[in-house]
Amino acid sequence: MEDFLRGLRAHGSADLNALLATLNDGSLVRESLDYWKGRGWITVAPDTPLIALSGPNFDPRLTLRRFVGAEPPEIEPPEEAVEVGEPDDEDS
């Protein structure tokens, strides 16, 4: 995946056949292509369907993590501070 993204950044194209060989799973490649095409990051070359071209929304600053669909980790809000002290009279 990193080589594929590197090719898009450097040349505006990348080899889909190499991607298929790397992933070794046709359904995963189709799912990835749908994801990337849906975001406008790539298009498939009309005259050579084994070549991906950078799409209209492709940004060379796109991170590998985002490219492969990994969402940024959720940041949980800090827990409310709990005061520790004398028990309430009601608890007695």
SEDOKOL-674719 format. One record per residue: y, z negated, x of N, C-alpha, C, O, CB in turn. Coordinates in steps of 0.1 Angstrom, whole numbers, plus 5000, padded with zeros to 4 digits. Last residue first. Glycine has a CB too. Example, Ala and Ser with C-alpha at 12.3 -4.5 7.8 and 13.67 -1.06 7.14 Angstrom:
REM SEDOKOL-674719
ny:4978 | nz:4929 | nx:5128 | cay:4989 | caz:4929 | cax:5137 | cy:5000 | cz:4921 | cx:5129 | oy:5011 | oz:4920 | ox:5134 | cby:4994 | cbz:4943 | cbx:5141
ny:4943 | nz:4922 | nx:5132 | cay:4955 | caz:4922 | cax:5123 | cy:4967 | cz:4922 | cx:5132 | oy:4967 | oz:4915 | ox:5142 | cby:4955 | cbz:4910 | cbx:5113
END
This chain:
REM SEDOKOL-674719
ny:5066 | nz:4442 | nx:4755 | cay:5059 | caz:4429 | cax:4757 | cy:5050 | cz:4425 | cx:4746 | oy:5044 | oz:4415 | ox:4746 | cby:5068 | cbz:4418 | cbx:4761
ny:5081 | nz:4464 | nx:4750 | cay:5068 | caz:4466 | cax:4755 | cy:5060 | cz:4454 | cx:4756 | oy:5047 | oz:4454 | ox:4758 | cby:5068 | cbz:4474 | cbx:4768
ny:5106 | nz:4454 | nx:4743 | cay:5098 | caz:4459 | cax:4732 | cy:5083 | cz:4461 | cx:4737 | oy:5074 | oz:4460 | ox:4728 | cby:5104 | cbz:4472 | cbx:4727
ny:5118 | nz:4448 | nx:4767 | cay:5113 | caz:4437 | cax:4759 | cy:5103 | cz:4441 | cx:4748 | oy:5094 | oz:4434 | ox:4744 | cby:5124 | cbz:4429 | cbx:4753
ny:5108 | nz:4470 | nx:4793 | cay:5116 | caz:4467 | cax:4781 | cy:5110 | cz:4455 | cx:4774 | oy:5098 | oz:4453 | ox:4775 | cby:5118 | cbz:4479 | cbx:4772
ny:5104 | nz:4461 | nx:4827 | cay:5099 | caz:4466 | cax:4814 | cy:5108 | cz:4462 | cx:4803 | oy:5114 | oz:4451 | ox:4803 | cby:5084 | cbz:4462 | cbx:4812
ny:5127 | nz:4468 | nx:4853 | cay:5121 | caz:4458 | cax:4844 | cy:5116 | cz:4465 | cx:4832 | oy:5122 | oz:4473 | ox:4826 | cby:5130 | cbz:4446 | cbx:4841
ny:5122 | nz:4500 | nx:4868 | cay:5129 | caz:4487 | cax:4867 | cy:5121 | cz:4477 | cx:4859 | oy:5108 | oz:4479 | ox:4858 | cby:5143 | cbz:4488 | cbx:4861
ny:5129 | nz:4532 | nx:4877 | cay:5119 | caz:4522 | cax:4877 | cy:5126 | cz:4508 | cx:4877 | oy:5134 | oz:4506 | ox:4886 | cby:5109 | cbz:4523 | cbx:4890
ny:5139 | nz:4561 | nx:4862 | cay:5143 | caz:4548 | cax:4867 | cy:5131 | cz:4538 | cx:4866 | oy:5125 | oz:4537 | ox:4856 | cby:5156 | cbz:4543 | cbx:4860
ny:5132 | nz:4593 | nx:4871 | cay:5127 | caz:4582 | cax:4863 | cy:5132 | cz:4569 | cx:4869 | oy:5128 | oz:4567 | ox:4881 | cby:5112 | cbz:4583 | cbx:4861
ny:5149 | nz:4624 | nx:4870 | cay:5147 | caz:4611 | cax:4877 | cy:5142 | cz:4600 | cx:4867 | oy:5148 | oz:4599 | ox:4857 | cby:5159 | cbz:4607 | cbx:4885
ny:5131 | nz:4652 | nx:4858 | cay:5142 | caz:4642 | cax:4856 | cy:5138 | cz:4629 | cx:4864 | oy:5127 | oz:4625 | ox:4865 | cby:5143 | cbz:4639 | cbx:4841
ny:5121 | nz:4676 | nx:4882 | cay:5118 | caz:4666 | cax:4872 | cy:5129 | cz:4657 | cx:4871 | oy:5136 | oz:4654 | ox:4880 | cby:5104 | cbz:4659 | cbx:4875
ny:5137 | nz:4707 | nx:4887 | cay:5133 | caz:4694 | cax:4892 | cy:5130 | cz:4685 | cx:4880 | oy:5137 | oz:4686 | ox:4870 | cby:5144 | cbz:4688 | cbx:4901
ny:5122 | nz:4737 | nx:4873 | cay:5133 | caz:4728 | cax:4875 | cy:5128 | cz:4714 | cx:4880 | oy:5117 | oz:4710 | ox:4877 | cby:5140 | cbz:4727 | cbx:4861
ny:5103 | nz:4759 | nx:4893 | cay:5103 | caz:4749 | cax:4883 | cy:5115 | cz:4740 | cx:4885 | oy:5119 | oz:4737 | ox:4896 | cby:5090 | cbz:4741 | cbx:4883
ny:5104 | nz:4792 | nx:4898 | cay:5109 | caz:4780 | cax:4903 | cy:5110 | cz:4770 | cx:4892 | oy:5118 | oz:4772 | ox:4882 | cby:5123 | cbz:4782 | cbx:4911
ny:5078 | nz:4815 | nx:4902 | cay:5086 | caz:4808 | cax:4893 | cy:5091 | cz:4795 | cx:4899 | oy:5083 | oz:4788 | ox:4906 | cby:5079 | cbz:4805 | cbx:4879
ny:5078 | nz:4841 | nx:4926 | cay:5073 | caz:4828 | cax:4921 | cy:5083 | cz:4821 | cx:4912 | oy:5095 | oz:4821 | ox:4914 | cby:5069 | cbz:4819 | cbx:4933
ny:5082 | nz:4874 | nx:4914 | cay:5086 | caz:4863 | cax:4922 | cy:5081 | cz:4850 | cx:4917 | oy:5080 | oz:4849 | ox:4905 | cby:5102 | cbz:4863 | cbx:4923
ny:5052 | nz:4893 | nx:4907 | cay:5065 | caz:4887 | cax:4903 | cy:5069 | cz:4876 | cx:4913 | oy:5061 | oz:4870 | ox:4919 | cby:5063 | cbz:4882 | cbx:4889
ny:5038 | nz:4921 | nx:4921 | cay:5038 | caz:4906 | cax:4921 | cy:5052 | cz:4901 | cx:4917 | oy:5062 | oz:4905 | ox:4923 | cby:5034 | cbz:4901 | cbx:4936
ny:5037 | nz:4948 | nx:4921 | cay:5038 | caz:4942 | cax:4908 | cy:5037 | cz:4927 | cx:4909 | oy:5035 | oz:4920 | ox:4898 | cby:5026 | cbz:4946 | cbx:4900
ny:5040 | nz:4962 | nx:4944 | cay:5027 | caz:4960 | cax:4939 | cy:5026 | cz:4952 | cx:4927 | oy:5015 | oz:4949 | ox:4922 | cby:5018 | cbz:4954 | cbx:4950
ny:5068 | nz:4961 | nx:4947 | cay:5062 | caz:4974 | cax:4945 | cy:5048 | cz:4972 | cx:4940 | oy:5043 | oz:4980 | ox:4932 | cby:5061 | cbz:4981 | cbx:4959
ny:5073 | nz:4934 | nx:4953 | cay:5077 | caz:4939 | cax:4940 | cy:5070 | cz:4952 | cx:4937 | oy:5066 | oz:4955 | ox:4925 | cby:5092 | cbz:4941 | cbx:4940
ny:5061 | nz:4934 | nx:4979 | cay:5057 | caz:4924 | cax:4968 | cy:5060 | cz:4929 | cx:4954 | oy:5052 | oz:4929 | ox:4945 | cby:5063 | cbz:4910 | cbx:4971
ny:5076 | nz:4952 | nx:4993 | cay:5061 | caz:4955 | cax:4990 | cy:5057 | cz:4946 | cx:4979 | oy:5049 | oz:4950 | ox:4970 | cby:5053 | cbz:4952 | cbx:5003
ny:5108 | nz:4958 | nx:4979 | cay:5099 | caz:4951 | cax:4987 | cy:5085 | cz:4954 | cx:4984 | oy:5082 | oz:4959 | ox:4972 | cby:5101 | cbz:4936 | cbx:4985
ny:5132 | nz:4983 | nx:4982 | cay:5122 | caz:4978 | cax:4974 | cy:5111 | cz:4971 | cx:4983 | oy:5106 | oz:4976 | ox:4992 | cby:5115 | cbz:4989 | cbx:4966
ny:5151 | nz:4997 | nx:4996 | cay:5150 | caz:4983 | cax:4998 | cy:5139 | cz:4976 | cx:4990 | oy:5138 | oz:4964 | ox:4991 | cby:5164 | cbz:4976 | cbx:4995
ny:5151 | nz:5023 | nx:4986 | cay:5144 | caz:5020 | cax:4999 | cy:5143 | cz:5005 | cx:5002 | oy:5135 | oz:5002 | ox:5011 | cby:5151 | cbz:5028 | cbx:5010
ny:5144 | nz:5027 | nx:4953 | cay:5153 | caz:5021 | cax:4962 | cy:5146 | cz:5018 | cx:4975 | oy:5136 | oz:5010 | ox:4975 | cby:5160 | cbz:5008 | cbx:4955
ny:5139 | nz:5050 | nx:4927 | cay:5134 | caz:5045 | cax:4940 | cy:5145 | cz:5039 | cx:4948 | oy:5156 | oz:5046 | ox:4950 | cby:5126 | cbz:5055 | cbx:4947
ny:5146 | nz:5063 | nx:4904 | cay:5150 | caz:5049 | cax:4905 | cy:5145 | cz:5042 | cx:4918 | oy:5146 | oz:5030 | ox:4920 | cby:5145 | cbz:5041 | cbx:4893
ny:5136 | nz:5089 | nx:4907 | cay:5151 | caz:5087 | cax:4905 | cy:5155 | cz:5072 | cx:4907 | oy:5167 | oz:5070 | ox:4910 | cby:5155 | cbz:5092 | cbx:4892
ny:5110 | nz:5086 | nx:4932 | cay:5115 | caz:5089 | cax:4919 | cy:5130 | cz:5086 | cx:4918 | oy:5136 | oz:5082 | ox:4928 | cby:5108 | cbz:5082 | cbx:4908
ny:5094 | nz:5102 | nx:4959 | cay:5102 | caz:5091 | cax:4954 | cy:5109 | cz:5095 | cx:4942 | oy:5114 | oz:5107 | ox:4940 | cby:5113 | cbz:5087 | cbx:4965
ny:5062 | nz:5117 | nx:4952 | cay:5076 | caz:5118 | cax:4956 | cy:5084 | cz:5106 | cx:4952 | oy:5081 | oz:5100 | ox:4941 | cby:5082 | cbz:5131 | cbx:4952
ny:5029 | nz:5120 | nx:4962 | cay:5039 | caz:5112 | cax:4954 | cy:5052 | cz:5114 | cx:4960 | oy:5054 | oz:5114 | ox:4972 | cby:5035 | cbz:5097 | cbx:4953
ny:5004 | nz:5143 | nx:4961 | cay:5016 | caz:5139 | cax:4968 | cy:5025 | cz:5132 | cx:4958 | oy:5028 | oz:5137 | ox:4947 | cby:5023 | cbz:5150 | cbx:4975
ny:4984 | nz:5155 | nx:4948 | cay:4980 | caz:5145 | cax:4957 | cy:4992 | cz:5139 | cx:4965 | oy:4990 | oz:5131 | ox:4974 | cby:4969 | cbz:5150 | cbx:4966
ny:4994 | nz:5177 | nx:4933 | cay:4992 | caz:5164 | cax:4926 | cy:4987 | cz:5153 | cx:4935 | oy:4985 | oz:5141 | ox:4930 | cby:4983 | cbz:5166 | cbx:4915
ny:5016 | nz:5199 | nx:4940 | cay:5005 | caz:5192 | cax:4948 | cy:5003 | cz:5179 | cx:4942 | oy:5010 | oz:5169 | ox:4946 | cby:5009 | cbz:5192 | cbx:4963
ny:5035 | nz:5207 | nx:4922 | cay:5026 | caz:5217 | cax:4928 | cy:5015 | cz:5212 | cx:4936 | oy:5006 | oz:5219 | ox:4940 | cby:5035 | cbz:5226 | cbx:4936
ny:5047 | nz:5183 | nx:4913 | cay:5041 | caz:5192 | cax:4904 | cy:5032 | cz:5203 | cx:4910 | oy:5023 | oz:5207 | ox:4903 | cby:5053 | cbz:5199 | cbx:4896
ny:5042 | nz:5151 | nx:4927 | cay:5046 | caz:5165 | cax:4930 | cy:5039 | cz:5175 | cx:4920 | oy:5027 | oz:5175 | ox:4919 | cby:5043 | cbz:5168 | cbx:4945
ny:5049 | nz:5124 | nx:4906 | cay:5039 | caz:5132 | cax:4912 | cy:5043 | cz:5146 | cx:4914 | oy:5049 | oz:5152 | ox:4905 | cby:5025 | cbz:5131 | cbx:4904
ny:5074 | nz:5100 | nx:4914 | cay:5069 | caz:5111 | cax:4905 | cy:5058 | cz:5118 | cx:4913 | oy:5057 | oz:5117 | ox:4925 | cby:5081 | cbz:5121 | cbx:4902
ny:5084 | nz:5066 | nx:4915 | cay:5077 | caz:5078 | cax:4920 | cy:5076 | cz:5088 | cx:4909 | oy:5077 | oz:5085 | ox:4897 | cby:5064 | cbz:5074 | cbx:4926
ny:5100 | nz:5048 | nx:4901 | cay:5100 | caz:5047 | cax:4915 | cy:5093 | cz:5059 | cx:4922 | oy:5097 | oz:5063 | ox:4933 | cby:5092 | cbz:5035 | cbx:4919
ny:5102 | nz:5045 | nx:4874 | cay:5110 | caz:5056 | cax:4880 | cy:5110 | cz:5056 | cx:4895 | oy:5118 | oz:5062 | ox:4901 | cby:5124 | cbz:5056 | cbx:4875
ny:5086 | nz:5028 | nx:4861 | cay:5098 | caz:5023 | cax:4866 | cy:5107 | cz:5033 | cx:4873 | oy:5118 | oz:5030 | ox:4878 | cby:5095 | cbz:5011 | cbx:4876
ny:5065 | nz:5045 | nx:4855 | cay:5072 | caz:5038 | cax:4844 | cy:5085 | cz:5032 | cx:4849 | oy:5094 | oz:5031 | ox:4841 | cby:5063 | cbz:5028 | cbx:4838
ny:5055 | nz:5050 | nx:4881 | cay:5061 | caz:5061 | cax:4873 | cy:5070 | cz:5055 | cx:4862 | oy:5081 | oz:5060 | ox:4859 | cby:5051 | cbz:5071 | cbx:4868
ny:5043 | nz:5025 | nx:4887 | cay:5054 | caz:5031 | cax:4895 | cy:5062 | cz:5042 | cx:4888 | oy:5074 | oz:5042 | ox:4888 | cby:5048 | cbz:5036 | cbx:4908
ny:5024 | nz:5023 | nx:4866 | cay:5034 | caz:5012 | cax:4868 | cy:5046 | cz:5018 | cx:4876 | oy:5057 | oz:5015 | ox:4872 | cby:5027 | cbz:5000 | cbx:4876
ny:5009 | nz:5046 | nx:4870 | cay:5016 | caz:5044 | cax:4857 | cy:5027 | cz:5033 | cx:4858 | oy:5038 | oz:5035 | ox:4853 | cby:5006 | cbz:5039 | cbx:4846
ny:4999 | nz:5040 | nx:4895 | cay:5007 | caz:5052 | cax:4893 | cy:5015 | cz:5050 | cx:4880 | oy:5027 | oz:5053 | ox:4880 | cby:4999 | cbz:5065 | cbx:4892
ny:4983 | nz:5017 | nx:4890 | cay:4994 | caz:5016 | cax:4899 | cy:5004 | cz:5028 | cx:4897 | oy:5016 | oz:5026 | ox:4896 | cby:4989 | cbz:5016 | cbx:4914
ny:4964 | nz:5029 | nx:4873 | cay:4972 | caz:5018 | cax:4868 | cy:4984 | cz:5016 | cx:4877 | oy:4995 | oz:5014 | ox:4871 | cby:4964 | cbz:5005 | cbx:4868
ny:4952 | nz:5047 | nx:4890 | cay:4959 | caz:5052 | cax:4878 | cy:4968 | cz:5041 | cx:4873 | oy:4979 | oz:5044 | ox:4868 | cby:4948 | cbz:5056 | cbx:4868
ny:4941 | nz:5029 | nx:4909 | cay:4951 | caz:5039 | cax:4913 | cy:4959 | cz:5044 | cx:4901 | oy:4971 | oz:5045 | ox:4902 | cby:4945 | cbz:5051 | cbx:4921
ny:4923 | nz:5016 | nx:4893 | cay:4934 | caz:5008 | cax:4899 | cy:4945 | cz:5018 | cx:4904 | oy:4957 | oz:5014 | ox:4903 | cby:4929 | cbz:5000 | cbx:4911
ny:4905 | nz:5037 | nx:4887 | cay:4913 | caz:5031 | cax:4876 | cy:4925 | cz:5022 | cx:4882 | oy:4935 | oz:5022 | ox:4875 | cby:4904 | cbz:5022 | cbx:4868
ny:4895 | nz:5043 | nx:4913 | cay:4903 | caz:5053 | cax:4906 | cy:4911 | cz:5046 | cx:4895 | oy:4922 | oz:5050 | ox:4892 | cby:4894 | cbz:5063 | cbx:4900
ny:4893 | nz:5027 | nx:4942 | cay:4891 | caz:5024 | cax:4927 | cy:4900 | cz:5033 | cx:4919 | oy:4912 | oz:5030 | ox:4919 | cby:4894 | cbz:5009 | cbx:4924
ny:4900 | nz:5026 | nx:4968 | cay:4886 | caz:5028 | cax:4965 | cy:4883 | cz:5025 | cx:4950 | oy:4872 | oz:5020 | ox:4947 | cby:4877 | cbz:5021 | cbx:4974
ny:4923 | nz:5021 | nx:4983 | cay:4920 | caz:5012 | cax:4971 | cy:4905 | cz:5013 | cx:4967 | oy:4899 | oz:5004 | ox:4962 | cby:4929 | cbz:5015 | cbx:4960
ny:4921 | nz:5041 | nx:5002 | cay:4923 | caz:5027 | cax:5006 | cy:4919 | cz:5018 | cx:4995 | oy:4912 | oz:5008 | ox:4997 | cby:4938 | cbz:5025 | cbx:5009
ny:4917 | nz:5064 | nx:4988 | cay:4907 | caz:5061 | cax:4998 | cy:4909 | cz:5046 | cx:5002 | oy:4899 | oz:5039 | ox:5004 | cby:4908 | cbz:5069 | cbx:5010
ny:4941 | nz:5064 | nx:4973 | cay:4928 | caz:5064 | cax:4966 | cy:4917 | cz:5059 | cx:4976 | oy:4909 | oz:5051 | ox:4972 | cby:4924 | cbz:5077 | cbx:4960
ny:4959 | nz:5067 | nx:4994 | cay:4960 | caz:5056 | cax:4986 | cy:4946 | cz:5054 | cx:4978 | oy:4941 | oz:5042 | ox:4978 | cby:4971 | cbz:5057 | cbx:4976
ny:4952 | nz:5093 | nx:5003 | cay:4950 | caz:5081 | cax:5012 | cy:4951 | cz:5068 | cx:5004 | oy:4943 | oz:5059 | ox:5007 | cby:4961 | cbz:5081 | cbx:5023
ny:4960 | nz:5107 | nx:4980 | cay:4946 | caz:5107 | cax:4984 | cy:4943 | cz:5095 | cx:4994 | oy:4933 | oz:5089 | ox:4993 | cby:4943 | cbz:5121 | cbx:4991
ny:4988 | nz:5104 | nx:4980 | cay:4980 | caz:5097 | cax:4970 | cy:4965 | cz:5097 | cx:4973 | oy:4958 | oz:5087 | ox:4970 | cby:4982 | cbz:5104 | cbx:4957
ny:5011 | nz:5100 | nx:5005 | cay:4998 | caz:5107 | cax:5002 | cy:4990 | cz:5098 | cx:4992 | oy:4985 | oz:5087 | ox:4995 | cby:4990 | cbz:5108 | cbx:5015
ny:5046 | nz:5104 | nx:4998 | cay:5034 | caz:5096 | cax:5003 | cy:5022 | cz:5103 | cx:4997 | oy:5022 | oz:5110 | ox:4987 | cby:5035 | cbz:5081 | cbx:4998
ny:5081 | nz:5109 | nx:5004 | cay:5068 | caz:5113 | cax:4998 | cy:5057 | cz:5104 | cx:5005 | oy:5059 | oz:5098 | ox:5015 | cby:5065 | cbz:5128 | cbx:5001
ny:5103 | nz:5102 | nx:5017 | cay:5105 | caz:5105 | cax:5003 | cy:5092 | cz:5110 | cx:4997 | oy:5092 | oz:5116 | ox:4986 | cby:5116 | cbz:5116 | cbx:5001
ny:5101 | nz:5093 | nx:5043 | cay:5100 | caz:5108 | cax:5040 | cy:5103 | cz:5112 | cx:5026 | oy:5105 | oz:5124 | ox:5023 | cby:5087 | cbz:5113 | cbx:5044
ny:5105 | nz:5065 | nx:5043 | cay:5108 | caz:5073 | cax:5055 | cy:5110 | cz:5088 | cx:5051 | oy:5118 | oz:5095 | ox:5056 | cby:5098 | cbz:5072 | cbx:5066
ny:5097 | nz:5055 | nx:5018 | cay:5110 | caz:5051 | cax:5024 | cy:5114 | cz:5062 | cx:5034 | oy:5126 | oz:5066 | ox:5034 | cby:5109 | cbz:5037 | cbx:5030
ny:5072 | nz:5066 | nx:5015 | cay:5082 | caz:5069 | cax:5005 | cy:5096 | cz:5066 | cx:5011 | oy:5105 | oz:5074 | ox:5008 | cby:5080 | cbz:5061 | cbx:4992
ny:5059 | nz:5054 | nx:5037 | cay:5060 | caz:5069 | cax:5036 | cy:5071 | cz:5073 | cx:5026 | oy:5079 | oz:5082 | ox:5029 | cby:5047 | cbz:5075 | cbx:5032
ny:5059 | nz:5027 | nx:5029 | cay:5066 | caz:5032 | cax:5041 | cy:5069 | cz:5047 | cx:5041 | oy:5080 | oz:5051 | ox:5045 | cby:5058 | cbz:5028 | cbx:5054
ny:5042 | nz:5028 | nx:5007 | cay:5056 | caz:5025 | cax:5005 | cy:5065 | cz:5029 | cx:5017 | oy:5076 | oz:5034 | ox:5016 | cby:5058 | cbz:5010 | cbx:5003
ny:5018 | nz:5034 | nx:5022 | cay:5023 | caz:5043 | cax:5011 | cy:5038 | cz:5041 | cx:5008 | oy:5045 | oz:5050 | ox:5008 | cby:5015 | cbz:5040 | cbx:4998
ny:5016 | nz:5012 | nx:5039 | cay:5018 | caz:5026 | cax:5044 | cy:5023 | cz:5035 | cx:5034 | oy:5032 | oz:5044 | ox:5037 | cby:5005 | cbz:5031 | cbx:5050
ny:5012 | nz:4992 | nx:5019 | cay:5024 | caz:4992 | cax:5028 | cy:5027 | cz:5005 | cx:5034 | oy:5038 | oz:5009 | ox:5035 | cby:5022 | cbz:4981 | cbx:5039
ny:4988 | nz:5000 | nx:5008 | cay:5000 | caz:5000 | cax:5000 | cy:5013 | cz:5000 | cx:5009 | oy:5022 | oz:5007 | ox:5006 | cby:5000 | cbz:4988 | cbx:4991
END
